[in-house]
């Protein structure tokens, strides 16, 4: 197996396992994006006179074929290939010969990896945004279906003011829509073309056209200067993870409410059997495992964010292999969030509130009564507040 950096010296198998880590498995999700970026790069090289039309045609056809085969599951990145960049280039040269090696002119594995990653993250941000909006729509449907049901509104875990299912559900829906907007805005750092920055210092003596690859790959701008590209590593990832963290925290708080409402002591809601599990010892139990895991998974995103920030916080300028370690927490948080967004709308569709079990404390309208005195008698709110409080003490 020839890796992109091989110089004919054998590599200790332990070093390969340690340095490649999980990259070969993680990189399967990047293959289609590396193929897309490689095609754009090859087309730019040909336009700049650095590749013949014949070589370009052979490279593009072979790359597209290799990508299609991967999409069909006909091959996967292996450990000895180290990463998807090596896996693709080796297949390319095996298929069309030495001409396949021309595609690497004017780029390094560093900007090649980052281009594929940013293309992937751009799609991820859009997918998660759509998922969040679908959850918001499910909450809006719940509000429309059962919005008139009265609920106690809580402060300090005590009944405080009257609310409704509509107010409760629409509040979460509004914040989740805000999270969706945050995901969209997180692409500001993602949407910069890194190709042509190579290992961080450009491509001396080669007349490459970075704007051409920017246009082909639909990046919003070219990342300049080239030295800024490696300094930016981890920042776009952290920004996306921050927005994922905020979203999963909102989803976790929603889950926490439903878990409380589902207890026998509250009994405010019923949950669909197909979204609850059973106990191995207690025949009567239906467990809200989905919502418990949803509540816990906000920790996954926050831990991933902290891990990415920890990897990058004290690195000097230029490229460092430490940056490879970002992929594991980044992909883990993305997958965890995507799974939650996938399961939640169906679970919400089966939530039913049980008005007969919902009791509002007789004093829950106290603030409204104080406001009514202000409106009717024109007295200061503090005086109205004291009068209502005194009335409530006398009734005890």
Secondary structure, DSSP 8 states (H G I E B T S, - for coil): ---TT--S----HHHHHHHHTTHHHHGGGGHHHHHHHHHHHHHHHHHTTSS-HHHHHHHHHHHHHHHHHHHTTS----GGG-SHHHHHHHHHHHHHGGGGGGGGTT--HHHHHHHHHHHHHHHHHHHHHHHHHHHHHHHHHHHHHHTTSEEEEEETTEEEEEEEHHHHHHHHHHHHHHHHHHHHHTHHHHSEE-TT-TTTT--TT----HHHHHHHHT-SEE--SHHHHHHTTTHHHHHHHHHHHHHHHHHHHHHHHHHHHHSTTT--EE--GGG-EE-SS-TT-EE-HHHHHHHHTHHHHHHHHHHHHHHHTT--SS--GGGGGHHHHHHHHHHHHHHHHHHHHHHHHT-EE-GGG----GGGGHHHHHHHHHHHH---HHHHHHHHHHHHHHH-
